């Protein structure tokens, strides 16, 4: 069963001019590129979206980056994974084809199967990046 997506949740925030520069936080984000994933967590209103817009407008625009805005309506594994795979597919068309195929099943599938398939989809993507000798700067 196909679920319509609100595509505006997948739009990366634009950078905003005339904001207070946060070089220390940008430096920490760039330092996080050495790891497999970076999570930014803070309460609402602390500038996470603004920071990501600034980062992407500077050094982050060279990195494969997906964006997903979440709200309380996404507090369901099926909905979350549907949006997450759509965001990840923005990195490379068809990146999460196997996972998205399973999410369209008429019958609920075991969480372990969905997550294993998603991890395998992501592993193929990261293996392809490594084979291209991709290295963050």
MARFI-931622 format. One line per 10 residues: number of its first residue (from 1); their letters; for each residue x, z, y of N, C-alpha, C. Coordinates in Angstrom, 3 decimals. Layout:
N
NUM	a	X Z Y X Z Y X Z Y | ... $
//
This chain:
137
1	xxxxxxxxxx	0.848 0.000 -1.169 0.000 0.000 0.000 0.894 0.000 1.232 | 0.707 -0.957 2.098 1.512 -1.092 3.299 0.921 -0.252 4.428 | 1.788 0.467 5.120 1.360 1.317 6.216 1.813 0.707 7.531 | 0.913 0.535 8.494 1.357 0.000 9.788 2.247 1.023 10.493 | 3.281 0.520 11.129 4.227 1.385 11.814 4.078 1.251 13.323 | 4.272 2.347 14.014 4.316 2.346 15.466 5.740 1.970 15.845 | 5.972 0.708 16.174 7.337 0.206 16.349 8.085 0.858 17.502 | 7.376 1.427 18.464 8.067 2.065 19.584 8.867 3.290 19.130 | 8.567 3.819 17.939 9.342 4.943 17.412 10.727 4.501 16.968 | 10.931 3.198 16.861 12.201 2.653 16.384 13.076 2.132 17.519 $
11	xxxxxxxxxx	12.614 2.223 18.754 13.378 1.739 19.903 14.400 2.765 20.335 | 15.627 2.334 20.451 16.678 3.228 20.901 16.467 3.540 22.370 | 16.682 4.785 22.789 16.462 5.126 24.197 17.484 4.437 25.095 | 17.061 3.938 26.237 18.016 3.312 27.157 18.849 4.383 27.859 | 20.026 3.986 28.287 20.818 4.934 29.072 20.198 5.010 30.460 | 20.343 6.140 31.079 19.751 6.344 32.400 20.866 6.523 33.419 | 20.838 5.745 34.478 21.872 5.888 35.500 21.671 7.177 36.303 | 22.712 7.596 36.959 22.679 8.739 37.878 22.347 10.058 37.184 | 22.851 10.234 35.981 22.689 11.514 35.295 24.025 12.238 35.283 | 23.973 13.513 35.041 25.197 14.291 34.939 25.971 13.813 33.712 $
21	xxxxxxxxxx	27.216 13.437 33.913 28.051 12.987 32.805 28.369 14.170 31.889 | 28.406 13.895 30.601 28.712 14.945 29.624 29.859 14.480 28.725 | 31.055 14.375 29.299 32.180 13.840 28.530 32.523 14.675 27.291 | 32.360 15.986 27.365 32.678 16.839 26.210 31.745 16.524 25.038 | 30.465 16.358 25.327 29.519 16.046 24.252 29.756 14.636 23.708 | 30.077 13.698 24.592 30.389 12.342 24.126 31.627 12.351 23.239 | 32.614 13.158 23.610 33.829 13.279 22.809 33.501 13.862 21.427 | 32.619 14.852 21.397 32.228 15.434 20.109 31.473 14.421 19.243 | 30.625 13.622 19.876 29.927 12.573 19.115 30.926 11.587 18.533 | 31.882 11.165 19.330 32.896 10.232 18.837 33.725 10.860 17.722 $
31	xxxxxxxxxx	34.002 12.152 17.830 34.719 12.853 16.770 33.920 12.887 15.479 | 32.607 12.925 15.602 31.742 12.934 14.426 31.742 11.627 13.665 | 32.293 10.570 14.255 32.329 9.272 13.581 33.242 9.273 12.357 | 34.087 10.271 12.274 34.984 10.367 11.116 34.240 10.852 9.872 | 33.071 11.415 10.054 32.277 11.896 8.932 31.226 10.878 8.541 | 30.508 11.136 7.459 29.515 10.168 6.985 28.231 10.132 7.809 | 27.912 11.252 8.481 26.666 11.293 9.245 26.814 12.340 10.342 | 26.146 12.115 11.442 26.158 13.081 12.536 24.718 13.459 12.844 | 24.456 14.746 12.906 23.129 15.256 13.228 23.209 15.966 14.567 | 22.305 15.625 15.451 22.206 16.305 16.734 20.921 17.124 16.690 $
41	xxxxxxxxxx	21.069 18.429 16.807 19.907 19.307 16.737 19.922 20.260 17.921 | 18.823 20.336 18.614 18.650 21.244 19.743 17.159 21.299 20.045 | 16.727 22.327 20.750 15.310 22.416 21.112 14.880 21.252 22.018 | 13.582 21.076 22.098 13.018 20.029 22.961 13.471 20.248 24.399 | 13.789 19.148 25.065 14.153 19.219 26.471 15.621 19.491 26.744 | 16.434 19.565 25.712 17.855 19.853 25.900 18.707 18.600 26.109 | 18.110 17.420 26.099 18.843 16.202 26.445 19.429 15.425 25.281 | 18.897 15.621 24.081 19.413 14.882 22.928 19.228 13.374 23.107 | 18.049 12.971 23.510 17.758 11.551 23.691 18.603 10.969 24.815 | 18.730 11.692 25.908 19.542 11.231 27.033 21.004 11.079 26.611 $
51	xxxxxxxxxx	21.506 12.046 25.861 22.878 11.990 25.368 23.091 10.767 24.486 | 22.159 10.510 23.587 22.308 9.356 22.698 22.245 8.041 23.466 | 21.400 7.980 24.471 21.352 6.779 25.305 22.673 6.553 26.014 | 23.258 7.621 26.538 24.552 7.518 27.222 25.652 7.131 26.239 | 25.650 7.753 25.068 26.668 7.456 24.057 26.597 6.003 23.618 | 25.404 5.533 23.369 25.243 4.155 22.907 25.651 3.165 23.977 | 25.410 3.503 25.244 25.784 2.608 26.338 27.302 2.555 26.528 | 28.012 3.539 25.998 29.468 3.546 26.136 30.091 3.194 24.789 | 30.703 4.143 24.142 31.431 3.878 22.902 30.529 3.606 21.707 | 29.326 4.134 21.724 28.447 4.010 20.571 27.886 2.622 20.346 $
61	xxxxxxxxxx	28.003 1.747 21.320 27.406 0.422 21.139 28.171 -0.428 20.135 | 29.316 0.041 19.685 30.100 -0.687 18.687 29.776 -0.218 17.264 | 28.980 0.813 17.164 28.679 1.414 15.875 27.305 0.979 15.371 | 27.178 0.788 14.057 25.840 0.571 13.516 25.037 1.859 13.724 | 23.978 1.777 14.499 23.209 2.965 14.852 21.721 2.667 14.731 | 21.026 3.528 14.028 19.573 3.396 13.904 18.927 4.529 14.687 | 17.712 4.294 15.153 16.983 5.299 15.933 15.604 5.485 15.341 | 15.178 6.748 15.299 13.829 7.058 14.855 13.346 8.280 15.620 | 12.271 8.124 16.366 11.630 9.255 17.051 10.589 9.843 16.105 | 10.637 11.134 15.932 9.703 11.810 15.033 8.782 12.725 15.821 $
71	xxxxxxxxxx	7.598 12.934 15.281 6.670 13.901 15.848 5.954 14.597 14.692 | 5.034 15.462 15.010 4.371 16.260 13.973 3.580 15.401 12.979 | 3.176 14.211 13.360 2.449 13.330 12.440 3.349 12.792 11.326 | 4.656 12.946 11.483 5.600 12.441 10.490 6.019 13.522 9.498 | 5.286 14.626 9.488 5.604 15.750 8.619 5.009 15.547 7.223 | 5.327 14.400 6.665 4.865 14.006 5.336 5.979 13.140 4.772 | 6.422 13.407 3.556 7.565 12.691 3.001 7.347 11.184 2.991 | 6.170 10.737 2.568 5.887 9.302 2.497 5.994 8.667 3.894 | 5.366 9.295 4.888 5.404 8.764 6.256 6.829 8.769 6.793 | 7.531 9.888 6.602 8.909 9.991 7.078 9.788 8.910 6.456 $
81	xxxxxxxxxx	9.716 8.750 5.138 10.554 7.753 4.473 10.187 6.328 4.879 | 8.920 6.088 5.127 8.501 4.765 5.574 9.143 4.441 6.925 | 9.085 5.390 7.849 9.715 5.183 9.157 11.241 5.151 9.043 | 11.813 6.027 8.236 13.264 6.064 8.099 13.794 4.742 7.550 | 13.149 4.196 6.543 13.620 2.926 5.983 13.460 1.786 6.981 | 12.407 1.838 7.798 12.244 0.813 8.838 13.377 0.921 9.861 | 13.731 2.139 10.236 14.835 2.335 11.190 16.150 1.853 10.583 | 16.386 2.195 9.333 17.629 1.774 8.683 17.699 0.270 8.494 | 16.564 -0.361 8.263 16.543 -1.823 8.136 16.947 -2.517 9.441 | 16.888 -1.779 10.561 17.345 -2.368 11.814 18.865 -2.545 11.826 $
91	xxxxxxxxxx	19.573 -1.832 10.965 21.021 -1.991 10.852 21.371 -3.289 10.151 | 20.589 -3.587 9.137 20.789 -4.803 8.354 19.464 -5.127 7.678 | 18.962 -6.302 7.930 17.679 -6.681 7.351 17.732 -6.550 5.832 | 16.744 -5.857 5.292 16.654 -5.683 3.854 17.508 -4.560 3.292 | 18.127 -3.761 4.155 18.998 -2.673 3.694 18.254 -1.755 2.728 | 17.022 -1.413 3.026 16.252 -0.468 2.197 15.124 -1.172 1.443 | 15.348 -2.405 1.043 14.305 -3.176 0.366 13.773 -2.469 -0.875 | 14.664 -1.918 -1.680 14.222 -1.267 -2.922 13.365 -0.037 -2.637 | 13.800 0.757 -1.673 13.042 1.957 -1.323 11.695 1.581 -0.723 | 11.687 0.615 0.171 10.424 0.201 0.794 9.452 -0.354 -0.247 $
101	xxxxxxxxxx	9.979 -1.056 -1.230 9.137 -1.573 -2.313 8.453 -0.415 -3.039 | 9.214 0.626 -3.358 8.633 1.789 -4.045 7.609 2.505 -3.164 | 7.873 2.573 -1.861 6.944 3.255 -0.951 5.599 2.527 -0.854 | 5.572 1.257 -1.221 4.322 0.493 -1.166 3.507 0.614 -2.446 | 3.967 1.405 -3.388 3.261 1.599 -4.647 1.889 2.235 -4.406 | 0.929 1.817 -5.206 -0.419 2.385 -5.120 -0.441 3.832 -5.609 | 0.437 4.146 -6.558 0.492 5.487 -7.144 1.613 6.291 -6.485 | 1.403 7.574 -6.275 2.487 8.409 -5.751 3.648 8.434 -6.740 | 4.841 8.296 -6.233 6.027 8.291 -7.085 6.781 9.604 -6.928 | 7.544 9.978 -7.941 8.327 11.222 -7.843 9.313 11.159 -6.676 $
111	xxxxxxxxxx	9.434 12.263 -5.974 10.344 12.349 -4.834 11.762 12.002 -5.254 | 12.194 12.474 -6.411 13.552 12.212 -6.883 13.809 10.711 -7.020 | 12.822 9.963 -7.485 12.974 8.514 -7.625 13.128 7.860 -6.253 | 12.284 8.264 -5.300 12.372 7.699 -3.952 13.726 7.989 -3.307 | 14.170 9.230 -3.413 15.431 9.615 -2.774 16.631 8.983 -3.465 | 16.592 8.884 -4.781 17.681 8.224 -5.508 17.783 6.764 -5.101 | 16.658 6.111 -4.987 16.646 4.703 -4.590 17.156 4.543 -3.166 | 16.737 5.428 -2.263 17.216 5.372 -0.883 18.731 5.576 -0.833 | 19.234 6.556 -1.556 20.682 6.802 -1.578 21.414 5.581 -2.120 | 20.885 4.968 -3.160 21.520 3.764 -3.709 21.491 2.612 -2.711 $
121	xxxxxxxxxx	20.382 2.451 -1.994 20.319 1.415 -0.954 21.384 1.664 0.113 | 21.503 2.917 0.557 22.489 3.262 1.582 23.912 3.109 1.057 | 24.127 3.464 -0.188 25.464 3.324 -0.764 25.907 1.860 -0.768 | 25.013 0.960 -1.105 25.354 -0.473 -1.086 25.767 -0.904 0.321 | 25.041 -0.424 1.316 25.351 -0.754 2.709 26.735 -0.217 3.089 | 27.004 1.058 2.777 28.288 1.647 3.147 29.440 1.028 2.360 | 29.207 0.667 1.117 30.251 -0.019 0.350 30.570 -1.374 0.994 | 29.544 -2.069 1.462 29.769 -3.351 2.133 30.553 -3.148 3.424 | 30.251 -2.099 4.172 31.001 -1.818 5.400 32.458 -1.529 5.073 | 32.699 -0.738 4.053 34.076 -0.413 3.668 34.834 -1.643 3.205 $
131	xxxxxxx	34.142 -2.511 2.502 34.821 -3.712 2.039 35.195 -4.653 3.186 | 34.515 -4.501 4.305 34.844 -5.281 5.498 35.916 -4.583 6.325 | 36.455 -3.509 5.770 37.483 -2.711 6.445 36.993 -2.176 7.763 | 35.737 -1.777 7.777 35.134 -1.208 8.987 35.688 0.173 9.204 | 36.178 0.443 10.390 36.630 1.798 10.697 36.275 2.124 12.140 | 35.575 3.242 12.340 35.205 3.631 13.697 36.436 3.943 14.527 | 36.353 3.649 15.794 37.471 3.942 16.692 37.191 5.166 17.492 $
//
